[in-house]
């Protein structure tokens, strides 16, 4: 089993004022672990509320007494070199709530949204269902395979969307914040493989 080796981790501010956290972990020299570039939660009960990079992300159905909550994630998919080929992409969220139904992961085509301005009234269009998470458990990782969906580098956005009226909370703290594990094949590795085929 490959050992994890931390290469670089830093935090800074982007021009919109949202926290940008980028962390790279080399997994056998062929994978990056990326933390979300931006995160936001919207609520139907507070249609003008701005909640950028909250401590806890949440999804709740509209039928719940506290209102409907959706959580948005934005990642900047990257590899070490522009010639690298993405071979696998896994989204990981750390759920803090047990829910038998789980949640939907939906696509968001527009990644220009600003986490300091997004509200229930102004959020980008939420697309179709990409994945069904299945049941969630308390304090556990939920991994969703996005290999067939994320095939290139650049910005990509998703929405954590409720399946029923139940509440699901997700950690947004430190190493348990939402993350994308991007595995890739380098051009040099492909060349070595081709030469020995």
FIFINU-660150 format. One record per residue (C-alpha): residue in one letter; x, y, z negated. Coordinates in Angstrom, 1 decimal. Layout:
N
+------+--------+--------+--------+
! resn !      x !      y !      z !
+------+--------+--------+--------+
!    A !      X !      Y !      Z !
...
+------+--------+--------+--------+
// end
This chain:
197
+------+--------+--------+--------+
! resn !      x !      y !      z !
+------+--------+--------+--------+
!    X !    0.0 !    0.0 !    0.0 !
!    X !    1.3 !    3.4 !    1.0 !
!    X !    2.2 !    5.8 !   -1.8 !
!    X !    0.7 !    9.3 !   -1.9 !
!    X !    3.3 !   12.0 !   -1.7 !
!    X !    2.3 !   15.6 !   -2.2 !
!    X !    3.9 !   17.9 !    0.4 !
!    X !    2.3 !   21.3 !   -0.1 !
!    X !   -0.5 !   23.0 !   -2.0 !
!    X !   -1.4 !   26.6 !   -2.1 !
!    X !   -4.3 !   29.0 !   -2.6 !
!    X !   -4.8 !   32.4 !   -1.0 !
!    X !   -7.6 !   34.8 !    0.1 !
!    X !   -8.9 !   35.1 !    3.6 !
!    X !  -10.0 !   38.4 !    5.1 !
!    X !  -13.6 !   37.7 !    4.1 !
!    X !  -12.7 !   37.4 !    0.5 !
!    X !  -13.6 !   33.7 !    0.1 !
!    X !  -11.2 !   31.4 !   -1.6 !
!    X !   -9.2 !   29.3 !    0.9 !
!    X !   -7.7 !   26.2 !   -0.6 !
!    X !   -5.5 !   24.0 !    1.6 !
!    X !   -3.8 !   20.9 !    0.4 !
!    X !   -1.8 !   18.5 !    2.4 !
!    X !   -1.1 !   14.9 !    1.2 !
!    X !    1.0 !   12.6 !    3.4 !
!    X !   -0.5 !    9.1 !    3.3 !
!    X !    2.1 !    6.8 !    4.9 !
!    X !    3.2 !    9.8 !    6.9 !
!    X !    0.1 !    9.7 !    9.1 !
!    X !   -2.8 !   11.5 !    7.2 !
!    X !   -3.7 !   14.9 !    5.8 !
!    X !   -6.0 !   15.5 !    3.0 !
!    X !   -7.7 !   18.9 !    3.5 !
!    X !   -9.8 !   20.8 !    1.0 !
!    X !  -12.7 !   22.9 !    2.3 !
!    X !  -11.9 !   26.3 !    3.7 !
!    X !  -15.2 !   27.7 !    2.5 !
!    X !  -18.2 !   26.5 !    0.4 !
!    X !  -21.6 !   28.0 !   -0.4 !
!    X !  -24.9 !   27.0 !   -2.0 !
!    X !  -28.3 !   28.5 !   -1.0 !
!    X !  -31.6 !   28.3 !   -2.8 !
!    X !  -35.2 !   28.7 !   -1.6 !
!    X !  -36.1 !   30.3 !   -5.0 !
!    X !  -33.5 !   33.0 !   -4.6 !
!    X !  -33.6 !   33.6 !   -0.9 !
!    X !  -31.1 !   36.5 !   -1.0 !
!    X !  -28.7 !   35.0 !   -3.5 !
!    X !  -25.0 !   34.7 !   -2.5 !
!    X !  -23.2 !   31.8 !   -4.1 !
!    X !  -19.7 !   31.4 !   -2.6 !
!    X !  -17.4 !   28.8 !   -3.9 !
!    X !  -19.5 !   27.9 !   -6.9 !
!    X !  -18.2 !   25.5 !   -9.6 !
!    X !  -20.8 !   23.0 !   -8.7 !
!    X !  -22.4 !   22.3 !   -5.4 !
!    X !  -26.0 !   21.0 !   -5.3 !
!    X !  -28.8 !   19.6 !   -3.2 !
!    X !  -32.5 !   19.6 !   -4.2 !
!    X !  -35.7 !   19.1 !   -2.2 !
!    X !  -38.2 !   21.9 !   -1.7 !
!    X !  -40.7 !   20.0 !   -3.9 !
!    X !  -38.5 !   20.4 !   -7.0 !
!    X !  -39.6 !   23.1 !   -9.5 !
!    X !  -36.2 !   24.8 !   -9.3 !
!    X !  -36.5 !   25.2 !   -5.6 !
!    X !  -34.7 !   23.7 !   -2.6 !
!    X !  -30.9 !   23.8 !   -2.6 !
!    X !  -28.5 !   23.1 !    0.3 !
!    X !  -24.7 !   23.2 !    0.2 !
!    X !  -22.5 !   24.2 !    3.1 !
!    X !  -18.9 !   23.1 !    3.7 !
!    X !  -16.4 !   24.4 !    6.2 !
!    X !  -13.1 !   22.7 !    7.0 !
!    X !  -10.2 !   23.7 !    9.3 !
!    X !   -9.2 !   20.3 !   10.8 !
!    X !   -5.5 !   20.2 !   11.4 !
!    X !   -2.6 !   17.9 !   12.1 !
!    X !    1.1 !   18.6 !   12.0 !
!    X !    1.5 !   19.0 !   15.8 !
!    X !   -0.9 !   20.0 !   18.6 !
!    X !    0.0 !   16.8 !   20.4 !
!    X !   -1.1 !   14.5 !   17.6 !
!    X !   -4.2 !   12.4 !   18.2 !
!    X !   -6.9 !   12.1 !   15.4 !
!    X !   -7.6 !    8.5 !   14.7 !
!    X !   -9.9 !    8.7 !   11.6 !
!    X !  -11.8 !   11.3 !    9.6 !
!    X !  -13.4 !   10.7 !    6.2 !
!    X !  -15.4 !   13.2 !    4.2 !
!    X !  -15.2 !   12.7 !    0.5 !
!    X !  -17.5 !   14.4 !   -2.1 !
!    X !  -17.5 !   13.7 !   -5.8 !
!    X !  -21.1 !   13.2 !   -7.0 !
!    X !  -21.9 !   14.0 !  -10.6 !
!    X !  -25.5 !   12.7 !  -10.4 !
!    X !  -27.0 !    9.3 !   -9.9 !
!    X !  -29.7 !    9.3 !   -7.2 !
!    X !  -31.2 !    6.2 !   -5.5 !
!    X !  -32.0 !    8.1 !   -2.3 !
!    X !  -28.7 !    9.9 !   -1.9 !
!    X !  -28.4 !   12.8 !    0.6 !
!    X !  -28.1 !   13.5 !    4.3 !
!    X !  -25.0 !   15.0 !    5.9 !
!    X !  -26.2 !   17.4 !    8.6 !
!    X !  -24.2 !   19.2 !   11.3 !
!    X !  -23.7 !   23.0 !   11.5 !
!    X !  -22.6 !   24.0 !   15.0 !
!    X !  -21.8 !   27.6 !   14.0 !
!    X !  -18.7 !   27.8 !   11.8 !
!    X !  -18.5 !   31.6 !   11.8 !
!    X !  -20.6 !   31.9 !    8.6 !
!    X !  -19.2 !   33.9 !    5.8 !
!    X !  -19.5 !   32.2 !    2.3 !
!    X !  -19.7 !   35.7 !    0.7 !
!    X !  -22.8 !   36.6 !    2.7 !
!    X !  -24.7 !   33.3 !    3.4 !
!    X !  -28.2 !   33.1 !    1.8 !
!    X !  -31.3 !   31.1 !    2.3 !
!    X !  -32.6 !   33.8 !    4.6 !
!    X !  -29.4 !   34.1 !    6.7 !
!    X !  -27.8 !   30.7 !    6.8 !
!    X !  -26.6 !   29.2 !   10.1 !
!    X !  -28.9 !   26.8 !   11.8 !
!    X !  -28.8 !   23.3 !   10.2 !
!    X !  -28.5 !   20.6 !   12.8 !
!    X !  -29.5 !   17.0 !   13.0 !
!    X !  -28.7 !   14.2 !   10.6 !
!    X !  -25.1 !   12.9 !   11.1 !
!    X !  -25.0 !   10.4 !    8.2 !
!    X !  -27.1 !    9.0 !    5.4 !
!    X !  -25.0 !    8.8 !    2.2 !
!    X !  -27.0 !    6.1 !    0.5 !
!    X !  -27.4 !    6.0 !   -3.3 !
!    X !  -25.0 !    8.2 !   -5.4 !
!    X !  -23.7 !    7.4 !   -8.8 !
!    X !  -22.4 !    9.5 !  -11.7 !
!    X !  -18.8 !   10.8 !  -11.4 !
!    X !  -17.8 !    8.8 !   -8.3 !
!    X !  -16.5 !    9.5 !   -4.8 !
!    X !  -18.9 !    9.2 !   -1.9 !
!    X !  -17.0 !    8.6 !    1.3 !
!    X !  -18.6 !    9.3 !    4.7 !
!    X !  -17.0 !    8.2 !    8.0 !
!    X !  -16.9 !   11.0 !   10.5 !
!    X !  -14.5 !    9.5 !   13.0 !
!    X !  -17.0 !    9.4 !   15.8 !
!    X !  -18.0 !   13.0 !   15.1 !
!    X !  -14.8 !   14.9 !   14.4 !
!    X !  -12.4 !   14.3 !   17.3 !
!    X !  -10.5 !   17.5 !   17.6 !
!    X !   -8.8 !   20.1 !   15.4 !
!    X !  -10.3 !   23.4 !   14.5 !
!    X !  -13.2 !   24.6 !   12.3 !
!    X !  -16.1 !   22.3 !   11.5 !
!    X !  -19.1 !   22.8 !    9.2 !
!    X !  -21.5 !   20.5 !    7.5 !
!    X !  -24.6 !   20.8 !    5.3 !
!    X !  -25.3 !   18.6 !    2.3 !
!    X !  -29.0 !   18.2 !    2.6 !
!    X !  -31.5 !   16.6 !    0.2 !
!    X !  -33.5 !   13.4 !    1.1 !
!    X !  -36.1 !   13.9 !   -1.7 !
!    X !  -37.0 !   16.2 !   -4.5 !
!    X !  -34.3 !   14.9 !   -6.8 !
!    X !  -31.2 !   16.9 !   -7.8 !
!    X !  -27.7 !   15.8 !   -6.8 !
!    X !  -24.7 !   17.8 !   -8.1 !
!    X !  -21.2 !   17.6 !   -6.6 !
!    X !  -18.0 !   18.7 !   -8.1 !
!    X !  -16.2 !   21.7 !   -6.6 !
!    X !  -13.3 !   21.7 !   -9.0 !
!    X !   -9.7 !   21.0 !   -8.5 !
!    X !   -8.8 !   17.7 !   -7.0 !
!    X !  -12.5 !   16.5 !   -7.0 !
!    X !  -13.6 !   19.3 !   -4.7 !
!    X !  -15.0 !   18.2 !   -1.3 !
!    X !  -12.2 !   17.0 !    1.0 !
!    X !  -11.6 !   15.7 !    4.5 !
!    X !   -9.0 !   12.9 !    5.0 !
!    X !   -7.7 !   13.2 !    8.6 !
!    X !   -5.6 !   10.3 !    9.9 !
!    X !   -3.6 !   10.9 !   13.1 !
!    X !   -1.2 !    9.3 !   15.5 !
!    X !    1.8 !   11.4 !   16.4 !
!    X !    3.1 !   11.7 !   20.0 !
!    X !    6.4 !   10.2 !   19.0 !
!    X !    4.7 !    7.2 !   17.4 !
!    X !    2.6 !    6.6 !   20.6 !
!    X !    5.8 !    6.9 !   22.7 !
!    X !    7.5 !    4.2 !   20.6 !
!    X !    4.5 !    2.0 !   20.8 !
!    X !    4.3 !    2.4 !   24.6 !
!    X !    8.0 !    1.6 !   25.1 !
!    X !    7.6 !   -1.7 !   23.2 !
!    X !    4.3 !   -2.8 !   24.8 !
+------+--------+--------+--------+
// end
